[in-house]
Amino acid sequence: MPRRIRHAFPTAAQLVELALVAAPALLLSALLIAADTRQGKQSQRPNRSTRAVAFSPTLIGSEVLASGDMIGLTFDRELYPDIEMLPPVTAFTLLVNQTEGEIGEVALSHTDPNQLVLLPKRNILEGDVVTLSYSDPTAADDAHAIQDLDGHDAASFTEVGVTNNSARTRPVVRTSVSPWENRRV
């Protein structure tokens, strides 16, 4: 005897709820595209999907890689993959052992679509205490910020502890040399 497959159809209440959630997002997208078209330019905004996402990407992890020359920031969803829309280095504040460090570049990970990579100008060494802050450039969803695929900006964060996995050690520096060193007897 063949099995009967039962299909579950949404109730009228579920359909109304879906319409109330999706309609404002669709209307906003249409208005933004129409405004750009009236100004004679093609929209530069990310392609926002019709599903409504009421929250922004959330930082779920941060670590210094073993090489000490990269900091990976992992978010709970895929980031917008356009390098032209990344936040500027000035949006980040890096503290290494409570001293401000410089970030040379912001990039996207080549292996993890949920990860943003920061390249500090100086390598982070084993044992360094690292914290990081990020300031979203504006309160609205804007072009140069950490964004998900729907164009929602990640919220600012302050002095988040970064797991330091650096295997780089401090170089040994000699302050004096013995005249007897390397001398054959």
Secondary structure, DSSP 8 states (H G I E B T S, - for coil): -----------HHHHHHHHHHHHHHHHHHHHHHHHHHHTT----S----SS---S---EEEEEE-TTSS-EEEEESS-B---GGGS--GGGEEEEETTEEE-EEEEEE-SS-TTEEEEEESS---TT--EEEEE--SSSS--SSS-BBTT--B---EEEEEEEE----------S---TTTT---
